[in-house]
């Protein structure tokens, strides 16, 4: 495979978009070396610097790790991701690197890998770098003063979403075959929807958040971003597990998630819900998103499932989200060495978080169990819930520029009101691509389930993928 800086060959394009599992198979068969894959990814990252996908690229370390992986492969060692290039979001600890989480200023280097990165390395993944995110993951738009704008590979004038927007842009553009993001209010599912990817928010605690006993007061989970369901399942199998200090320790799955991705599900009853959950700011469902969601509902019916209109009983679940999210943001702000450099909206939200500590936070946490009982009523009528992932197609970059905190909230909620309730509950959800707008921008829908329902969600998503063939769609080549 050529490594010269030039227009990518057809072979290089096919390898770049082959995916995690396929690249691992190529490596095991000796069809390509890890060094060649890493060099290809590094070159593509450099050539697509216009995407702003990466906060930092660790080229030297990655090439050294690739050489080591090649030696292990030649010696006959086989691991799920041995020698495969990979990226992680910049709220995830990587030994020797700063965890800046979209913030300006100088941060201390981390002394050790977090548990998720440890598991990635144990599976043989070669980590190329850390991807961009907005300040403390607050917004579904990956842009800010610290690292600039992350752009959507489908249209540079539009955002890839957020807060795992850099990770999504990198996978969608074929810079890496997979990435690890985090989802505290849809931050994996939203950018997956807006870049045409599969994105999973697992059951809370499925993937360890250690060294955090829990992340953002239990709202945030780590989750995969990939082009295919099988690759997302592979990452789930790689990352699943806990350490003794984890607050949340769900029961282990009965079988590997990769088995679920290849299994045809039984005929299901699926609730189609277009209702927007209550929140303080207004939101309206865009006709293109409505049409895409209803089309996927029809596809599911064609696959033998029964689709019925039914809404989860959201009630006032949103009132419990605010104290948990803002108080956790306040805790994170205290770690920032140069707080005066933060966005004025971040500082405002942190002040709100300080007010929400104590009784308000305790009440919000105490209400989670009753809310689960309330929301579980929808699963007396259906096995899964289908909703839009976002209310609007990808927004133009700069949508938050110059806005105050209330106007920012109106834009954020108006675009992305559907994802966050499942973070309050801790239950799993998966975004799957739902086609393109007339302008060629990706849309997504989410399948949502009760506690520990990832195998069923993955199975239905895999069934949809077989007929939708979203993995065959690629962003247009840059001019």
C-alpha positions as CSV (number, residue, x, y, z in Angstrom):
1,X,0.0,0.0,0.0
2,X,1.5,3.3,-1.0
3,X,2.3,5.8,1.8
4,X,3.1,8.8,-0.4
5,X,1.1,12.0,0.2
6,X,-1.2,12.1,-2.8
7,X,-4.8,11.6,-3.9
8,X,-6.0,8.4,-2.2
9,X,-6.1,5.3,-4.4
10,X,-9.2,3.2,-4.6
11,X,-7.5,0.6,-2.5
12,X,-6.6,3.1,0.2
13,X,-10.2,4.4,0.3
14,X,-11.6,0.9,0.6
15,X,-9.1,0.1,3.5
16,X,-9.8,3.4,5.2
17,X,-13.6,2.8,5.2
18,X,-13.3,-1.0,5.9
19,X,-14.1,-0.7,9.6
20,X,-12.6,-2.1,12.8
21,X,-13.4,-5.7,12.3
22,X,-12.4,-5.8,8.6
23,X,-9.1,-4.1,9.4
24,X,-8.4,-6.5,12.2
25,X,-9.0,-9.4,9.8
26,X,-6.7,-7.9,7.2
27,X,-4.0,-7.6,9.8
28,X,-4.4,-11.2,11.0
29,X,-4.3,-12.4,7.4
30,X,-1.1,-10.5,6.7
31,X,-2.8,-8.4,3.9
32,X,-1.7,-5.2,5.5
33,X,0.6,-4.2,8.4
34,X,-0.3,-2.1,11.4
35,X,2.3,0.5,10.4
36,X,0.7,0.8,7.0
37,X,-2.8,1.3,8.6
38,X,-1.4,3.9,11.0
39,X,0.5,5.8,8.3
40,X,-2.7,5.8,6.2
41,X,-4.7,7.2,9.1
42,X,-2.1,9.8,10.0
43,X,-1.9,11.0,6.4
44,X,-5.7,11.2,6.1
45,X,-5.8,13.2,9.4
46,X,-3.3,15.6,8.0
47,X,-5.0,15.9,4.7
48,X,-8.4,16.5,6.4
49,X,-7.2,19.0,9.0
50,X,-10.0,21.2,7.7
51,X,-12.4,18.9,9.7
52,X,-10.8,19.9,13.1
53,X,-11.5,16.4,14.3
54,X,-8.5,16.0,16.6
55,X,-7.3,18.0,19.6
56,X,-3.9,16.2,19.5
57,X,-2.4,13.6,17.2
58,X,0.2,11.2,18.8
59,X,2.0,10.2,15.6
60,X,5.3,9.1,17.1
61,X,3.7,7.0,19.8
62,X,1.2,5.5,17.4
63,X,4.0,4.4,14.9
64,X,5.9,2.8,17.8
65,X,2.8,1.0,18.9
66,X,2.2,-0.2,15.3
67,X,5.7,-1.6,15.0
68,X,5.2,-3.5,18.2
69,X,1.8,-4.8,17.0
70,X,3.3,-6.0,13.7
71,X,5.9,-7.9,15.7
72,X,3.2,-9.5,17.8
73,X,1.2,-10.4,14.7
74,X,4.2,-12.0,13.0
75,X,4.7,-14.0,16.2
76,X,1.2,-15.4,15.8
77,X,-0.6,-13.4,18.5
78,X,-4.2,-12.5,17.9
79,X,-6.3,-10.0,19.7
80,X,-9.6,-8.4,18.7
81,X,-8.1,-5.0,17.8
82,X,-4.4,-5.8,17.5
83,X,-2.8,-3.2,15.3
84,X,-6.0,-1.3,14.5
85,X,-5.9,2.5,14.6
86,X,-8.3,4.2,17.0
87,X,-9.2,7.6,18.5
88,X,-10.6,8.7,21.9
89,X,-12.5,11.8,22.9
90,X,-10.6,14.3,25.0
91,X,-12.6,13.7,28.2
92,X,-11.0,10.3,28.5
93,X,-7.7,9.8,30.4
94,X,-4.7,8.7,28.4
95,X,-1.4,8.2,30.2
96,X,1.1,11.1,29.6
97,X,-1.5,13.3,27.9
98,X,-3.7,16.2,29.2
99,X,-7.4,15.6,29.6
100,X,-8.6,19.1,28.5
101,X,-12.2,18.3,27.7
102,X,-12.5,21.2,25.3
103,X,-11.1,23.8,27.8
104,X,-8.3,26.4,27.2
105,X,-5.2,26.6,29.3
106,X,-2.6,24.2,30.5
107,X,-3.5,20.9,32.2
108,X,-1.4,18.4,34.0
109,X,-0.6,15.2,32.1
110,X,-2.4,12.1,33.3
111,X,-0.4,9.6,35.2
112,X,-2.2,6.6,33.9
113,X,-4.8,5.3,31.5
114,X,-8.4,5.2,32.5
115,X,-10.0,1.7,32.6
116,X,-11.6,2.0,29.2
117,X,-8.2,2.9,27.6
118,X,-6.6,0.1,29.5
119,X,-9.1,-2.3,27.9
120,X,-8.5,-0.9,24.4
121,X,-4.8,-1.3,24.8
122,X,-5.3,-4.9,26.1
123,X,-7.2,-5.6,22.9
124,X,-4.3,-4.3,20.8
125,X,-5.8,-1.0,19.6
126,X,-3.3,1.7,18.5
127,X,-4.4,5.0,19.8
128,X,-3.7,7.8,17.3
129,X,-4.9,10.8,19.3
130,X,-7.6,12.6,21.2
131,X,-10.6,14.1,19.4
132,X,-12.2,17.6,19.8
133,X,-15.1,18.4,22.1
134,X,-16.8,21.6,23.2
135,X,-16.1,23.0,26.7
136,X,-16.9,20.3,29.2
137,X,-19.2,18.6,26.7
138,X,-22.0,21.1,27.2
139,X,-23.3,21.6,23.7
140,X,-24.2,19.4,20.7
141,X,-21.9,21.6,18.6
142,X,-18.2,20.9,18.7
143,X,-16.7,24.3,18.5
144,X,-15.1,26.8,20.9
145,X,-12.3,29.2,21.6
146,X,-9.8,26.5,22.8
147,X,-9.6,24.3,19.7
148,X,-11.7,26.0,17.0
149,X,-14.4,24.3,15.0
150,X,-15.0,20.6,14.2
151,X,-16.8,20.3,10.9
152,X,-19.0,17.7,9.3
153,X,-17.4,15.7,6.5
154,X,-20.8,15.7,4.7
155,X,-20.7,19.5,4.6
156,X,-18.0,21.7,6.0
157,X,-20.5,24.4,6.6
158,X,-22.3,22.3,9.2
159,X,-21.5,20.9,12.6
160,X,-20.9,17.1,13.1
161,X,-22.8,17.5,16.4
162,X,-21.4,17.1,19.8
163,X,-20.1,16.7,22.2
164,X,-18.3,13.7,20.7
165,X,-18.2,15.7,17.4
166,X,-14.5,15.3,16.7
167,X,-14.7,11.6,17.2
168,X,-17.7,11.3,14.9
169,X,-16.1,13.5,12.2
170,X,-13.0,11.3,12.3
171,X,-14.9,8.1,11.8
172,X,-17.3,9.4,9.2
173,X,-14.4,10.8,7.1
174,X,-12.5,7.5,7.3
175,X,-9.6,9.0,9.3
176,X,-10.0,6.1,11.8
177,X,-12.2,3.0,11.7
178,X,-13.7,3.7,15.1
179,X,-13.6,6.0,18.1
180,X,-14.7,6.1,21.7
181,X,-17.0,9.0,22.8
182,X,-19.1,9.8,25.8
183,X,-22.8,10.4,26.1
184,X,-24.2,12.6,28.9
185,X,-27.3,14.0,27.1
186,X,-26.9,12.4,23.7
187,X,-23.3,13.2,23.0
188,X,-22.6,10.0,21.2
189,X,-26.0,9.5,19.6
190,X,-26.4,13.1,18.3
191,X,-23.1,13.3,16.4
192,X,-23.7,9.7,15.1
193,X,-27.0,10.9,13.7
194,X,-25.5,14.0,12.1
195,X,-22.6,12.2,10.5
196,X,-24.3,8.9,9.4
197,X,-22.8,6.6,12.0
198,X,-23.8,4.0,14.5
199,X,-23.5,5.3,18.1
200,X,-24.4,3.4,21.3
201,X,-25.1,4.8,24.7
202,X,-24.8,1.7,26.8
203,X,-26.5,0.8,30.1
204,X,-25.0,2.9,32.8
205,X,-21.9,1.2,34.2
206,X,-21.6,-1.3,31.3
207,X,-18.3,0.4,30.4
208,X,-16.3,1.4,33.4
209,X,-15.9,5.2,34.0
210,X,-13.0,4.5,36.4
211,X,-11.1,6.5,37.8
212,X,-14.4,8.3,38.1
213,X,-16.7,6.1,40.3
214,X,-19.5,7.5,38.1
215,X,-19.4,10.3,35.5
216,X,-21.4,13.5,35.7
217,X,-23.6,12.3,38.6
218,X,-24.4,9.1,36.7
219,X,-25.6,10.9,33.5
220,X,-22.6,10.1,31.3
221,X,-21.6,6.8,29.7
222,X,-18.7,6.0,27.4
223,X,-19.9,4.6,24.1
224,X,-18.6,3.6,20.6
225,X,-18.9,5.4,17.3
226,X,-18.5,3.2,14.2
227,X,-19.8,2.8,10.7
228,X,-21.4,-0.6,11.3
229,X,-23.4,-2.3,14.0
230,X,-20.9,-5.2,14.1
231,X,-18.0,-2.8,14.8
232,X,-20.0,-1.1,17.6
233,X,-20.7,-4.5,19.1
234,X,-17.1,-5.5,18.8
235,X,-16.2,-2.4,20.8
236,X,-18.9,-3.1,23.3
237,X,-17.4,-6.6,23.9
238,X,-13.9,-5.1,24.2
239,X,-14.9,-2.4,26.7
240,X,-17.5,-4.1,28.8
241,X,-16.6,-4.7,32.4
242,X,-16.1,-3.1,35.8
243,X,-13.6,-2.4,38.5
244,X,-14.2,-2.7,42.2
245,X,-14.7,1.1,42.7
246,X,-17.4,1.5,40.0
247,X,-20.7,2.8,41.5
248,X,-22.8,1.1,38.8
249,X,-22.1,-2.6,38.0
250,X,-24.9,-4.0,35.7
251,X,-25.1,-7.8,35.2
252,X,-22.8,-9.2,32.5
253,X,-24.5,-9.9,29.2
254,X,-25.4,-13.6,28.6
255,X,-23.6,-13.7,25.3
256,X,-21.1,-11.5,23.3
257,X,-22.6,-8.4,21.7
258,X,-21.1,-9.5,18.4
259,X,-23.4,-12.5,18.5
260,X,-26.4,-10.2,19.0
261,X,-25.3,-8.0,16.0
262,X,-25.6,-11.1,13.7
263,X,-28.8,-12.5,15.2
264,X,-32.2,-11.8,13.6
265,X,-34.5,-10.6,16.4
266,X,-37.9,-12.2,17.0
267,X,-40.9,-10.1,15.8
268,X,-41.2,-7.2,18.2
269,X,-43.7,-4.5,19.1
270,X,-42.0,-1.1,18.7
271,X,-43.4,2.2,20.0
272,X,-43.1,5.0,17.6
273,X,-42.8,8.3,19.6
274,X,-42.5,11.7,18.0
275,X,-43.4,13.6,21.2
276,X,-40.8,16.0,22.4
277,X,-40.0,15.6,26.2
278,X,-40.7,18.6,28.4
279,X,-37.9,21.1,28.8
280,X,-37.7,24.7,29.6
281,X,-36.8,25.8,26.0
282,X,-39.1,25.3,23.0
283,X,-38.5,22.7,20.3
284,X,-40.3,21.7,17.1
285,X,-39.7,18.5,15.0
286,X,-38.4,19.3,11.5
287,X,-40.5,17.8,8.7
288,X,-37.5,16.1,7.2
289,X,-36.6,14.4,10.5
290,X,-40.2,13.3,11.0
291,X,-40.3,11.8,7.5
292,X,-37.1,9.9,8.0
293,X,-38.3,8.5,11.3
294,X,-41.6,7.4,9.9
295,X,-39.8,5.8,7.0
296,X,-37.6,3.8,9.3
297,X,-40.8,2.7,11.2
298,X,-42.2,1.5,7.9
299,X,-38.9,-0.4,7.2
300,X,-39.3,-2.1,10.6
301,X,-42.8,-3.1,9.8
302,X,-41.5,-4.6,6.5
303,X,-39.1,-6.7,8.6
304,X,-41.9,-8.2,10.5
305,X,-42.2,-6.0,13.5
306,X,-45.4,-4.3,14.7
307,X,-45.1,-0.5,15.1
308,X,-47.6,1.3,17.3
309,X,-47.8,5.0,18.2
310,X,-47.0,5.3,21.9
311,X,-45.1,7.9,24.0
312,X,-43.0,7.3,27.1
313,X,-44.6,9.0,30.0
314,X,-41.9,11.6,30.4
315,X,-43.7,13.9,32.8
316,X,-41.3,16.4,34.4
317,X,-38.2,14.3,34.0
318,X,-36.3,17.3,32.7
319,X,-36.5,19.0,36.1
320,X,-34.2,16.3,37.5
321,X,-31.7,16.6,34.7
322,X,-30.7,20.2,35.4
323,X,-29.4,19.8,39.0
324,X,-27.4,16.7,38.1
325,X,-25.8,18.1,35.0
326,X,-24.9,21.6,36.3
327,X,-23.6,20.4,39.7
328,X,-21.4,17.9,37.8
329,X,-20.2,20.7,35.5
330,X,-19.3,22.8,38.6
331,X,-17.2,19.9,39.9
332,X,-15.4,19.7,36.5
333,X,-14.8,23.4,36.4
334,X,-13.0,23.2,39.7
335,X,-10.4,21.0,38.0
336,X,-9.7,23.6,35.3
337,X,-6.4,25.3,36.1
338,X,-7.3,28.6,34.4
339,X,-11.0,29.1,35.0
340,X,-10.9,32.7,33.9
341,X,-10.3,31.5,30.3
342,X,-13.6,29.6,30.2
343,X,-16.6,30.6,28.1
344,X,-18.9,33.0,29.9
345,X,-21.7,30.4,29.5
346,X,-19.6,27.7,31.2
347,X,-19.0,30.0,34.1
348,X,-22.7,30.8,34.3
349,X,-23.7,27.1,34.2
350,X,-21.1,26.4,36.9
351,X,-22.7,29.0,39.2
352,X,-26.0,27.4,38.6
353,X,-24.4,24.1,39.5
354,X,-23.2,25.5,42.8
355,X,-26.8,26.4,43.7
356,X,-28.0,22.9,42.8
357,X,-25.6,21.1,45.1
358,X,-27.1,19.7,48.3
359,X,-30.9,19.2,48.6
360,X,-31.7,19.8,44.9
361,X,-29.1,17.3,43.7
362,X,-30.1,14.7,46.4
363,X,-33.8,15.0,45.4
364,X,-32.9,14.6,41.7
365,X,-31.0,11.4,42.5
366,X,-33.8,10.1,44.8
367,X,-36.4,10.7,42.0
368,X,-34.6,8.4,39.5
369,X,-36.1,5.2,40.8
370,X,-39.7,6.5,40.7
371,X,-39.0,7.9,37.2
372,X,-37.8,4.5,36.0
373,X,-41.0,2.9,37.3
374,X,-43.0,5.7,35.5
375,X,-41.1,5.4,32.2
376,X,-41.2,1.6,32.2
377,X,-44.9,1.7,31.6
378,X,-44.2,2.2,27.9
379,X,-42.6,-1.2,27.9
380,X,-45.9,-2.8,28.9
381,X,-47.0,-1.8,25.4
382,X,-43.8,-2.3,23.5
383,X,-40.4,-4.0,23.5
384,X,-38.5,-1.0,22.3
385,X,-39.1,2.7,21.5
386,X,-38.3,4.4,18.2
387,X,-37.8,8.2,18.3
388,X,-35.9,10.8,16.2
389,X,-32.4,11.3,17.6
390,X,-32.5,15.0,17.0
391,X,-35.4,17.4,16.1
392,X,-33.4,19.1,13.4
393,X,-30.9,18.2,10.7
394,X,-27.3,19.2,11.2
395,X,-27.0,22.9,12.2
396,X,-24.6,25.3,10.5
397,X,-21.3,26.0,12.3
398,X,-21.4,29.1,14.4
399,X,-25.0,28.6,15.5
400,X,-24.0,29.5,19.1
401,X,-21.6,32.4,18.3
402,X,-22.2,35.5,20.3
403,X,-25.3,34.1,22.2
404,X,-26.1,34.5,25.9
405,X,-26.8,31.5,28.0
406,X,-30.6,31.5,27.5
407,X,-30.4,31.9,23.8
408,X,-27.8,29.2,23.7
409,X,-30.2,26.9,25.6
410,X,-32.9,27.6,23.1
411,X,-30.8,26.7,20.1
412,X,-29.5,23.5,21.9
413,X,-32.8,22.3,23.0
414,X,-34.5,23.2,19.8
415,X,-32.1,21.0,17.9
416,X,-31.6,18.1,20.3
417,X,-34.5,17.5,22.7
418,X,-34.9,13.8,22.4
419,X,-31.8,12.1,23.7
420,X,-31.2,13.2,27.3
421,X,-34.1,11.3,29.2
422,X,-32.4,8.0,28.8
423,X,-29.3,9.5,30.5
424,X,-31.4,10.3,33.5
425,X,-32.7,6.7,33.6
426,X,-29.3,5.1,32.8
427,X,-30.9,2.8,30.2
428,X,-29.3,2.0,26.8
429,X,-30.0,3.5,23.4
430,X,-28.5,3.3,19.9
431,X,-28.5,5.7,17.0
432,X,-28.8,4.3,13.5
433,X,-28.6,6.3,10.3
434,X,-31.9,7.2,8.7
435,X,-30.9,8.6,5.3
436,X,-30.0,12.0,4.0
437,X,-31.8,15.3,3.6
438,X,-32.4,16.8,0.2
439,X,-29.2,18.8,0.8
440,X,-27.3,15.6,1.4
441,X,-27.0,15.9,5.2
442,X,-27.3,12.8,7.4
443,X,-30.2,12.1,9.7
444,X,-30.6,9.5,12.5
445,X,-33.2,7.8,14.6
446,X,-32.7,6.1,18.0
447,X,-33.9,2.8,19.3
448,X,-34.4,2.9,23.1
449,X,-34.8,0.1,25.5
450,X,-35.3,-0.8,29.2
451,X,-32.4,-1.7,31.5
452,X,-29.7,-3.9,30.1
453,X,-31.4,-4.3,26.7
454,X,-28.3,-3.6,24.5
455,X,-28.4,-7.1,22.9
456,X,-31.9,-6.6,21.6
457,X,-31.1,-3.0,20.5
458,X,-28.0,-4.2,18.7
459,X,-29.9,-7.1,17.1
460,X,-32.6,-4.8,15.6
461,X,-30.0,-2.3,14.5
462,X,-28.1,-5.0,12.7
463,X,-31.3,-6.2,11.0
464,X,-32.0,-2.6,9.8
465,X,-28.4,-2.3,8.5
466,X,-28.8,-5.3,6.2
467,X,-31.6,-3.5,4.3
468,X,-30.6,0.1,4.8
469,X,-26.9,-0.4,3.8
470,X,-25.8,2.9,5.5
471,X,-22.3,1.5,5.7
472,X,-22.1,1.9,1.9
473,X,-22.7,5.7,2.1
474,X,-19.6,7.9,2.3
475,X,-19.2,11.7,2.6
476,X,-18.3,13.4,-0.6
477,X,-14.6,13.8,-1.3
478,X,-13.1,17.2,-0.6
479,X,-12.5,19.6,-3.5
